[in-house]
Amino acid sequence: MAVSTARKIVLISGASSGIGEATARLLAARGHHVVLGARRTERLKELTEDLHTAGHSAEYHPLDVTDAEQVRAFADAAYSKHGRIDVLINNAGVMPLSKLEALKLDEWNRMIDVNIRGVLHGIAAALPIMQTQHHGQIINVASIGAHAVSPTAAVYCATKFAAWAISEGLRQEVGGDIRVTTISPGVTESELAESISDPVGREEMRTYRRVAIPASSVSAAIAFAIDQPAGVDVSEIIVRPTASAA
């Protein structure tokens, strides 16, 4: 069965670096129009200019996924301008790892706000539009941590399991016209580790990341799921280093 080659309007949160940036570059190169969102607008501007220089189609908007109204405005602006939203990629995430005994409540709450509420805000903004237009795809970037818990990562893994569970529940509820995909990367080159303030968690992550795969490996999996025919829903892809035990 041939893959879909139609140009799509693709919204990406957390697009200023890592998996989000790699996905924006790949999808734009494949002819899709990418709508980029993140808090670091200077990076978004540079990325968008790079894509334009390469002859690709892109735009950007400031986006804090913890703000439901801002996420709704992000989706509404894309829909108003382009008349449709074909794909939403809920990619924004944070990973300040620490043992529970460190009692880093602020960091726990930040992970809950970004990794769980951010996904829900994206769904709340895009789902009504996709239901109205009778097509669409929501892609939630979870983690291998949604499937296996490790020391210092209990809260992070909990948030990513929540993202996985939300995806699966949504998939079962919408059916028919709307596809739902979960991408669960293993250790991947990104800036997430820089948010780790706990020295134990930071050192464990340095060891863990020695076999990290490039963000482009994850973006290729995302593109594969997007480019399948409308009747094919790739429900989940786990992408991890061959050398990784987890």
C-alpha positions as CSV (number, residue, x, y, z in Angstrom):
1,M,0.0,0.0,0.0
2,A,1.4,3.4,-1.0
3,V,2.2,6.0,1.7
4,S,0.4,9.3,1.7
5,T,2.3,12.1,-0.2
6,A,-0.3,14.9,0.3
7,R,1.0,18.2,1.8
8,K,-0.2,18.4,5.4
9,I,-0.5,21.2,7.9
10,V,1.5,20.0,10.9
11,L,1.6,21.7,14.3
12,I,4.6,20.9,16.5
13,S,5.0,22.0,20.1
14,G,8.5,22.0,21.7
15,A,9.9,22.7,18.2
16,S,12.9,24.9,19.2
17,S,15.3,22.0,19.7
18,G,15.8,18.2,19.9
19,I,13.0,15.9,18.5
20,G,10.8,18.9,17.8
21,E,13.3,20.7,15.7
22,A,14.4,17.5,13.9
23,T,10.8,16.7,13.1
24,A,10.2,20.2,11.7
25,R,13.2,19.9,9.4
26,L,12.3,16.5,8.1
27,L,8.6,17.1,7.6
28,A,9.2,20.5,5.9
29,A,11.8,18.9,3.6
30,R,9.1,16.3,2.7
31,G,6.8,19.1,1.5
32,H,4.6,19.6,4.6
33,H,3.8,23.0,6.1
34,V,5.0,23.1,9.7
35,V,3.6,25.4,12.3
36,L,6.1,25.6,15.1
37,G,5.5,26.5,18.7
38,A,7.8,26.9,21.7
39,R,8.7,29.3,24.5
40,R,12.1,30.1,22.9
41,T,10.9,32.2,20.1
42,E,14.4,33.4,19.0
43,R,15.2,29.8,18.2
44,L,11.9,29.3,16.4
45,K,12.7,32.4,14.3
46,E,16.1,31.0,13.3
47,L,14.7,27.6,12.5
48,T,11.9,29.1,10.4
49,E,14.3,31.3,8.5
50,D,16.5,28.2,7.9
51,L,13.5,26.3,6.5
52,H,12.5,29.3,4.3
53,T,16.1,29.6,2.9
54,A,15.9,25.9,2.0
55,G,12.7,26.6,0.1
56,H,10.4,24.9,2.6
57,S,7.1,26.1,4.1
58,A,7.0,27.0,7.8
59,E,5.7,29.6,10.4
60,Y,6.1,30.0,14.1
61,H,4.2,31.2,17.1
62,P,5.2,31.7,20.8
63,L,3.8,28.7,22.8
64,D,3.7,27.7,26.4
65,V,1.9,24.4,26.6
66,T,1.0,24.9,30.2
67,D,-1.3,27.7,29.2
68,A,-4.5,26.2,27.8
69,E,-5.6,29.5,26.2
70,Q,-2.3,30.0,24.5
71,V,-2.4,26.4,23.1
72,R,-6.0,27.0,21.8
73,A,-4.9,30.3,20.2
74,F,-2.0,28.4,18.5
75,A,-4.4,25.8,17.0
76,D,-7.0,28.4,16.1
77,A,-4.5,30.6,14.3
78,A,-3.4,27.7,12.2
79,Y,-6.9,26.6,11.4
80,S,-8.0,30.2,10.6
81,K,-5.0,30.7,8.2
82,H,-4.9,27.3,6.5
83,G,-8.5,26.0,6.8
84,R,-7.5,22.7,8.4
85,I,-5.1,21.0,10.9
86,D,-3.9,17.7,9.6
87,V,-1.5,16.7,12.4
88,L,-0.8,17.9,15.9
89,I,2.5,16.7,17.5
90,N,2.5,17.1,21.3
91,N,6.2,17.1,21.7
92,A,7.0,19.6,24.5
93,G,8.5,18.0,27.5
94,V,10.8,18.4,30.5
95,M,12.9,15.9,32.4
96,P,14.4,17.2,35.7
97,L,15.3,13.8,37.2
98,S,15.9,13.2,40.9
99,K,15.2,10.6,43.6
100,L,11.9,11.0,45.3
101,E,13.7,11.6,48.6
102,A,15.1,14.8,47.2
103,L,11.5,16.2,47.5
104,K,11.8,18.5,44.5
105,L,8.1,19.4,44.5
106,D,8.5,22.4,42.1
107,E,10.2,20.1,39.5
108,W,7.5,17.4,40.0
109,N,4.8,20.0,39.4
110,R,6.6,21.4,36.3
111,M,6.8,17.9,34.8
112,I,3.1,17.4,35.5
113,D,2.2,20.7,34.0
114,V,4.3,20.3,30.8
115,N,4.3,16.5,30.2
116,I,0.6,15.8,31.1
117,R,-1.3,19.0,31.1
118,G,0.5,20.1,27.9
119,V,-0.7,17.0,26.1
120,L,-4.3,17.5,27.3
121,H,-4.2,21.2,26.3
122,G,-3.1,20.2,22.8
123,I,-5.9,17.6,22.5
124,A,-8.4,20.1,23.8
125,A,-7.3,22.7,21.2
126,A,-7.1,20.4,18.2
127,L,-9.6,17.6,18.7
128,P,-12.8,19.8,18.1
129,I,-11.3,21.1,14.9
130,M,-10.4,17.6,13.7
131,Q,-13.8,16.3,14.6
132,T,-15.4,19.2,12.6
133,Q,-13.2,18.5,9.5
134,H,-13.6,14.7,9.9
135,H,-9.9,13.9,9.7
136,G,-6.7,14.5,11.6
137,Q,-3.9,12.9,13.5
138,I,-2.7,13.5,17.1
139,I,0.8,12.4,17.9
140,N,1.9,12.3,21.5
141,V,5.6,12.0,22.2
142,A,5.9,9.8,25.3
143,S,9.1,7.9,26.3
144,I,10.5,4.5,26.9
145,G,9.9,5.7,30.5
146,A,6.2,5.1,29.8
147,H,7.1,1.4,29.7
148,A,9.9,1.0,32.3
149,V,10.7,2.9,35.5
150,S,14.2,3.6,36.6
151,P,15.7,5.3,39.7
152,T,15.6,9.1,39.7
153,A,12.9,8.9,37.0
154,A,9.8,7.9,39.0
155,V,7.8,11.1,38.4
156,Y,9.1,11.6,34.8
157,C,8.0,8.0,34.0
158,A,4.7,8.6,35.6
159,T,4.0,11.6,33.4
160,K,5.1,9.7,30.3
161,F,2.9,6.7,31.3
162,A,0.1,9.2,31.6
163,A,0.8,10.5,28.1
164,W,0.7,6.9,26.8
165,A,-2.6,6.2,28.6
166,I,-4.2,9.4,27.4
167,S,-3.2,8.5,23.8
168,E,-4.6,5.0,24.1
169,G,-7.9,6.3,25.6
170,L,-8.2,8.9,22.9
171,R,-7.5,6.4,20.2
172,Q,-10.3,4.1,21.5
173,E,-12.7,7.0,21.8
174,V,-12.3,8.8,18.5
175,G,-11.9,5.9,16.0
176,G,-12.9,6.4,12.4
177,D,-11.6,9.6,11.0
178,I,-8.9,10.6,13.5
179,R,-5.7,8.8,14.0
180,V,-3.8,8.7,17.3
181,T,-0.1,7.8,17.6
182,T,2.3,7.5,20.5
183,I,6.0,7.8,19.9
184,S,8.1,6.4,22.8
185,P,11.8,7.3,22.3
186,G,14.6,5.7,24.3
187,V,17.6,7.7,25.2
188,T,17.9,10.4,22.5
189,E,20.3,13.3,22.0
190,S,18.5,16.4,23.3
191,E,18.7,19.3,25.8
192,L,16.3,17.6,28.3
193,A,19.2,16.5,30.5
194,E,20.2,20.1,31.0
195,S,17.1,20.6,33.2
196,I,18.4,18.1,35.7
197,S,19.3,20.0,38.9
198,D,19.9,17.0,41.1
199,P,23.5,15.8,41.0
200,V,22.7,12.1,41.3
201,G,20.1,12.2,38.5
202,R,22.5,14.3,36.3
203,E,25.3,11.8,36.7
204,E,23.1,8.8,36.0
205,M,21.8,10.5,32.9
206,R,25.4,11.1,31.7
207,T,26.0,7.4,31.9
208,Y,22.7,6.5,30.3
209,R,23.2,8.9,27.4
210,R,26.4,7.3,26.2
211,V,24.4,5.3,23.6
212,A,21.9,8.0,22.7
213,I,20.4,8.0,19.2
214,P,20.1,11.2,17.2
215,A,16.8,13.1,17.3
216,S,16.5,12.5,13.6
217,S,15.9,8.8,14.3
218,V,12.8,9.7,16.2
219,S,11.7,12.3,13.7
220,A,11.9,9.5,11.0
221,A,9.5,7.4,13.1
222,I,7.1,10.3,13.4
223,A,7.2,10.9,9.6
224,F,6.5,7.2,9.0
225,A,3.4,7.4,11.1
226,I,2.2,10.6,9.4
227,D,2.8,9.4,5.9
228,Q,0.7,6.2,6.1
229,P,-2.6,6.1,4.2
230,A,-5.6,7.6,6.1
231,G,-7.0,4.2,6.9
232,V,-3.8,3.1,8.6
233,D,-3.2,4.2,12.2
234,V,0.3,3.5,13.5
235,S,-0.8,3.4,17.2
236,E,2.7,3.3,18.8
237,I,6.3,3.2,17.9
238,I,9.2,2.6,20.4
239,V,12.5,3.9,19.1
240,R,15.6,3.1,21.1
241,P,19.4,2.6,20.7
242,T,20.2,-1.0,19.7
243,A,22.8,-1.0,22.5
244,S,20.4,0.1,25.2
245,A,19.0,-2.4,27.7
246,A,16.1,-0.1,28.6
